[in-house]
Amino acid sequence: MSLVFTPIESLPMVQPGDPLPELLLSALAAQGVRLADGDVLVVCQKVVSKSEGRVIELGRVTPSPAARALALTAGGKDPRVVELVLRETNRVVRAQRGIIIVETGPGWVCANAGVDESNSPAPNTAVLLPMDADLAAQRILAALQGRSGARIGVIISDTWGRPWRNGLVDFALGVAGIEPLLDWRGKTDLNGRELHHTVFAQADALAAAAGLLMKKDSGVAAVHVRGYQWQPSPQASGRALIRPANEDLFR
């Protein structure tokens, strides 16, 4: 099996209200990419957020007392950014050295609730995570499958740090069409031993590989993947990648 990852470089700068599925279809066509059964499209969450209008002018944000206090605890962060973080947060896990680790509404544990000022379309603005990354993936999937007739998968990705490891990696936020987890439990390894705990996060793996082509300064916001064998799932959801609290040794 060989995999081919193709950066979609024809996608224009996305603006609030833009029809992202149509832009993706046009960009794929411009590069001569014809969707086929088994293809996967990995889309950066930032263009999803921009199309949804999740771009916030910091000048219009009034920090609450809680945001001002947390900004000091976190090492002098902009209280307006912290206010946006708190609005997206279920609970604060840790705050220090300019970083606020939180659990977001959907249950993701990440820095600053995904609130990001990099590659924001205007000065003094910040971009929030998509309202519902799974729903965004489903809409893109419906548009692309409806136009092409091909059975494909869609992954919405974002770049996060990882506990106890240096460096950033892309993870899957929203998933549609493709099963996010590959369950090997009950199968055997090469030596015939039964596997009891092996569940492979294939959506995260595809997002991470695609992330190699989504450099911050490249302008690449989508990557086409061909050659990976996966099982379709009408109920696919990125939330399947979140470990339940009762199974987590650190909560």
C-alpha positions as CSV (number, residue, x, y, z in Angstrom):
1,M,0.0,0.0,0.0
2,S,1.3,3.4,-0.9
3,L,-0.2,6.8,0.2
4,V,-0.2,10.0,-1.8
5,F,-0.7,13.3,0.0
6,T,-1.4,16.3,-2.4
7,P,-1.5,19.8,-1.0
8,I,-4.4,21.8,-2.4
9,E,-2.7,25.0,-3.3
10,S,-5.4,26.6,-5.4
11,L,-7.7,27.3,-2.4
12,P,-8.1,31.1,-2.1
13,M,-8.0,33.1,1.1
14,V,-11.3,32.3,2.8
15,Q,-13.4,35.2,4.1
16,P,-16.3,35.1,6.5
17,G,-19.4,33.8,4.8
18,D,-17.6,32.1,1.9
19,P,-19.1,28.8,0.7
20,L,-16.2,26.6,1.7
21,P,-17.4,23.4,0.1
22,E,-17.7,25.2,-3.3
23,L,-14.2,26.7,-2.9
24,L,-12.8,23.3,-2.2
25,L,-14.5,21.8,-5.2
26,S,-13.1,24.6,-7.4
27,A,-9.6,24.2,-6.0
28,L,-9.6,20.5,-6.5
29,A,-10.8,21.0,-10.1
30,A,-8.1,23.7,-10.7
31,Q,-5.4,21.2,-9.7
32,G,-6.9,18.4,-11.8
33,V,-7.8,16.3,-8.7
34,R,-10.8,14.1,-9.5
35,L,-12.2,12.6,-6.3
36,A,-12.4,8.8,-6.3
37,D,-13.7,6.1,-3.9
38,G,-11.5,5.9,-0.8
39,D,-10.1,9.4,-1.0
40,V,-9.8,11.5,2.2
41,L,-9.7,15.3,2.3
42,V,-8.1,16.9,5.4
43,V,-9.1,20.5,5.9
44,C,-7.5,23.0,8.3
45,Q,-9.9,24.2,10.9
46,K,-8.9,27.8,10.4
47,V,-10.5,28.1,7.0
48,V,-13.6,26.4,8.4
49,S,-13.7,29.0,11.2
50,K,-13.2,31.9,8.9
51,S,-16.0,30.7,6.6
52,E,-18.3,30.5,9.7
53,G,-17.4,34.1,10.7
54,R,-15.6,32.9,13.8
55,V,-13.2,35.8,13.6
56,I,-13.4,38.2,16.5
57,E,-12.2,41.8,16.7
58,L,-10.3,42.1,20.0
59,G,-11.3,45.8,20.3
60,R,-14.9,44.7,20.8
61,V,-14.1,42.3,23.6
62,T,-14.5,43.4,27.2
63,P,-12.6,41.3,29.6
64,S,-14.4,40.1,32.7
65,P,-12.8,40.2,36.1
66,A,-12.2,36.4,35.8
67,A,-10.4,36.9,32.5
68,R,-8.2,39.7,33.9
69,A,-7.2,37.6,36.9
70,L,-6.5,34.5,34.8
71,A,-4.4,36.7,32.4
72,L,-2.2,37.6,35.3
73,T,-2.0,34.0,36.5
74,A,-1.0,32.9,33.0
75,G,1.9,35.3,32.8
76,G,0.5,38.5,31.4
77,K,-1.6,37.3,28.5
78,D,-3.9,39.8,26.7
79,P,-7.1,39.8,28.9
80,R,-9.2,40.1,25.8
81,V,-7.8,36.9,24.4
82,V,-8.3,35.2,27.8
83,E,-11.9,36.4,27.8
84,L,-12.4,34.6,24.4
85,V,-10.7,31.5,25.9
86,L,-13.1,31.4,28.8
87,R,-16.1,31.8,26.6
88,E,-15.0,28.6,24.8
89,T,-14.1,26.7,28.0
90,N,-15.8,24.2,30.3
91,R,-12.9,24.2,32.8
92,V,-9.4,25.5,33.1
93,V,-6.9,22.6,33.6
94,R,-3.7,24.6,34.1
95,A,-2.5,28.2,33.5
96,Q,1.1,29.4,33.6
97,R,4.0,30.7,31.4
98,G,1.6,32.3,28.9
99,I,-0.4,29.2,28.2
100,I,-3.9,28.2,29.4
101,I,-4.8,24.6,29.1
102,V,-8.5,24.1,29.1
103,E,-11.3,21.6,28.3
104,T,-13.5,23.1,25.6
105,G,-17.2,22.7,25.2
106,P,-17.0,19.6,23.0
107,G,-14.4,18.1,25.4
108,W,-11.1,18.8,23.7
109,V,-8.2,19.5,26.1
110,C,-5.9,22.0,24.4
111,A,-4.0,25.3,24.8
112,N,-6.1,28.5,24.9
113,A,-9.3,26.7,23.7
114,G,-7.9,26.9,20.2
115,V,-8.2,30.7,20.2
116,D,-5.5,31.8,17.7
117,E,-4.2,35.1,16.5
118,S,-1.8,33.6,13.8
119,N,-3.0,33.8,10.2
120,S,-6.0,35.8,11.3
121,P,-7.4,37.9,8.4
122,A,-6.8,41.3,10.1
123,P,-4.7,42.9,12.8
124,N,-6.1,42.7,16.3
125,T,-8.4,39.8,15.6
126,A,-8.5,36.2,16.8
127,V,-9.9,33.1,15.3
128,L,-12.0,30.7,17.3
129,L,-12.5,26.9,16.7
130,P,-15.5,26.0,14.5
131,M,-18.9,25.9,16.1
132,D,-19.2,22.2,15.4
133,A,-16.3,20.6,13.6
134,D,-18.2,17.4,12.9
135,L,-21.1,19.3,11.3
136,A,-18.6,21.3,9.2
137,A,-17.0,18.0,8.0
138,Q,-20.5,16.6,7.2
139,R,-21.4,19.6,5.1
140,I,-18.1,19.4,3.1
141,L,-18.6,15.6,2.7
142,A,-22.2,16.0,1.4
143,A,-21.1,18.7,-1.1
144,L,-18.1,16.8,-2.4
145,Q,-19.8,13.4,-2.5
146,G,-22.9,14.9,-4.1
147,R,-20.9,16.5,-6.9
148,S,-18.4,13.7,-7.5
149,G,-20.4,10.6,-6.6
150,A,-17.3,9.2,-4.9
151,R,-17.3,7.7,-1.4
152,I,-14.8,9.8,0.5
153,G,-13.9,10.9,4.1
154,V,-13.4,14.4,5.4
155,I,-11.3,15.4,8.4
156,I,-11.1,18.9,10.0
157,S,-7.7,19.3,11.6
158,D,-6.0,21.6,14.1
159,T,-2.4,21.9,15.4
160,W,-1.9,21.3,19.1
161,G,0.9,20.6,21.5
162,R,1.1,17.2,23.4
163,P,1.7,16.5,27.1
164,W,5.3,15.5,27.9
165,R,6.5,15.9,24.3
166,N,8.0,18.9,22.5
167,G,6.6,20.1,19.2
168,L,3.2,20.5,17.6
169,V,1.2,17.9,15.7
170,D,-2.1,18.1,13.7
171,F,-5.0,16.3,15.3
172,A,-8.5,15.5,14.0
173,L,-11.3,17.8,15.3
174,G,-14.2,16.9,13.0
175,V,-14.7,13.7,11.1
176,A,-17.2,12.6,8.5
177,G,-17.5,9.5,6.4
178,I,-14.5,7.7,7.8
179,E,-14.3,5.8,11.0
180,P,-11.9,7.8,13.3
181,L,-10.7,4.8,15.2
182,L,-9.4,1.5,13.9
183,D,-10.2,-1.2,16.5
184,W,-7.8,-4.1,16.5
185,R,-9.1,-5.6,19.8
186,G,-9.8,-9.3,19.4
187,K,-7.5,-9.6,16.5
188,T,-4.0,-11.2,16.7
189,D,-0.5,-9.9,16.2
190,L,2.2,-11.5,14.0
191,N,2.9,-14.1,16.7
192,G,-0.8,-15.0,17.2
193,R,-1.2,-13.1,20.5
194,E,-4.6,-11.6,20.9
195,L,-4.8,-7.8,21.1
196,H,-6.8,-6.5,24.0
197,H,-6.2,-2.7,24.0
198,T,-5.0,-1.7,20.5
199,V,-7.3,1.0,19.1
200,F,-5.5,3.1,16.4
201,A,-6.5,6.7,16.0
202,Q,-6.4,6.7,12.2
203,A,-8.1,10.1,11.8
204,D,-5.4,11.7,14.0
205,A,-2.7,9.9,12.0
206,L,-4.0,11.1,8.7
207,A,-4.4,14.7,10.1
208,A,-0.8,14.6,11.4
209,A,0.6,13.4,8.1
210,A,-1.4,16.0,6.2
211,G,-0.1,18.6,8.6
212,L,3.4,18.2,7.2
213,L,2.1,20.0,4.1
214,M,0.2,22.6,6.0
215,K,3.0,24.9,7.1
216,K,2.1,28.2,8.7
217,D,3.6,30.2,5.9
218,S,2.6,27.9,3.0
219,G,-1.1,28.9,2.6
220,V,-2.0,25.3,2.2
221,A,-5.3,24.7,4.1
222,A,-6.4,21.4,2.6
223,V,-4.7,18.1,1.6
224,H,-6.0,15.3,-0.6
225,V,-5.1,11.8,0.5
226,R,-5.2,8.8,-1.8
227,G,-4.3,5.1,-1.2
228,Y,-5.3,4.7,2.4
229,Q,-7.8,1.8,3.1
230,W,-10.5,2.6,5.5
231,Q,-14.0,1.6,6.5
232,P,-16.9,4.1,5.9
233,S,-19.0,5.2,8.9
234,P,-22.2,7.3,8.6
235,Q,-22.0,8.0,12.3
236,A,-18.3,9.2,12.3
237,S,-17.5,11.9,14.8
238,G,-14.3,13.5,16.0
239,R,-15.6,13.2,19.6
240,A,-15.0,9.4,19.4
241,L,-11.3,10.4,19.8
242,I,-11.9,12.0,23.3
243,R,-11.1,9.5,26.1
244,P,-14.0,9.3,28.5
245,A,-13.2,10.8,32.0
246,N,-13.8,7.5,33.7
247,E,-11.1,5.9,31.6
248,D,-8.6,8.7,32.0
249,L,-5.9,8.2,34.6
250,F,-5.2,11.9,34.8
251,R,-8.7,13.3,35.6
